[in-house]
Amino acid sequence: QVQLAESGGGLVQAGASLRLSCAASGSTLSANAMGWYRQAPGKQRELVARIASGGSTNYADFVEGRFTISRDNAKNTVYLQMNSLKPEDTAVYYCYALLQARIWDRLRDYWGQGTQVTVSS
């Protein structure tokens, strides 16, 4: 019954900023980890950033310090602040959550529907 509600994508010029948001609903427990993946046309889906419940983070090398991931554990919501966007960042961005929906469920990945980010020169 878990659903991920995602928003914040759009069309921007190079150098601009966007903030993506994603809230996981339908779980009575906090997510172990949340994060963002992206997929450009003709390419495989790749990790952008992830954050654990304790606050530890991981970023892809291409982020180069430009993005910041954060979360609100109480709301099971994750954010991705993207600054200094480049045309190479153009992709569909997917939210994910690693969580146990109920105490009788196992940990598993849940995915959002994806939001388009387009960066023009």
N, C-alpha and C positions, 0 to 999 in steps of 0.2 A: 504493500500500500504506500510505499515511499514515493514521493514525487519531488523533483528538483525544479524550482521556479527560477528561471534565469533571465537576466536583462542587462542592458548597458551597451550592447554592440551598436555599431553605426559606421558612417562614412566620415572620415576626417582626413586632413592634410598631414603630410609628414611633419613631425615635430610636435603634433598635438597630443592630447591626453584623453584617455577613456578610463572609466571605472566600471568594471563588470561586477555584478552581484548575483548570488545564487543562494537560495534558501531551501533546505531539505525539510519537508513536512512528512508527517505520518510515522515518525519514530518517537518512541518514548525515552530513548537513550541518546546521549550525545555521540556524535560521529567521532570515530578514532582518528580519521584524517579526511580532509577535503582538499580539493585542488582544481586545476585547470589543465586541459589538454587542448591542442589545436591541430587542425588538418587543412592544409592548402591543397588546391587542385593538383591531382596527380601525385601526391605525396602521402606517406603514411601518417597516421595520427601520432603526435609526439607530446611528451610531457612539457608543460610550461612551468608550472610551480605546484607545490603541494605544501600543506601545513598540517601538523599533527595537533591533537587536542592539547598537548602540553606546550605548544607554541613553536616547536622546531620546524624549520622550513627547508625546502629543497628547490633549487631553480635550475632550469636548463642553462647551458653555457651561453646561448644566444641572447639571453635576457640582459646580460652585461650591466647589471645594476639598475636597469631602467624600470623594472616592475617590482611591485611589492604586494605580497599576498598577506591577508589578515583574515581573522574569523571572529565570530561571536558565538562562543560555545553554547550559551543559553538558548540562542535562536537557531542553532545549526545553520548558520549563514556564513558564507565565504565571499571575500572580495578580492578583486585583482585590480590594483591601481597601475595603469600602464601610462608611462610618460615617454617622451621622445620617440614616438612611434615612427616606424620606418615602413616603406612599402613592402619589405620582406615579411612584415608582421601580418600581412593580409591573409586571413584564414577564417574558418569556422572554429569558434572557441567553444569547448564542451566543459561543462561543470561535472565534477564527480564527487561522490562521497563514499567513504568506506565506513560502514556502520552496521550495527546490530539493531534492527528495527524493533525487536521485542526480545525479552530475556530468553525466550525459547528459540530464537533464530540464531543462525550463524552469521559471522561477519561476511559481508559481500560488498561488491562495488555497485553503485547506482549512478546513472548518467542522466544529464540534462539533454534537452533537445538540440542544443547548439545555438549560438548566436553569431551572426556574421560581423566580422571586423574588416573594414576595407580602408587602406591607407593609400592616398594618392600622393604623387610627387608635387 
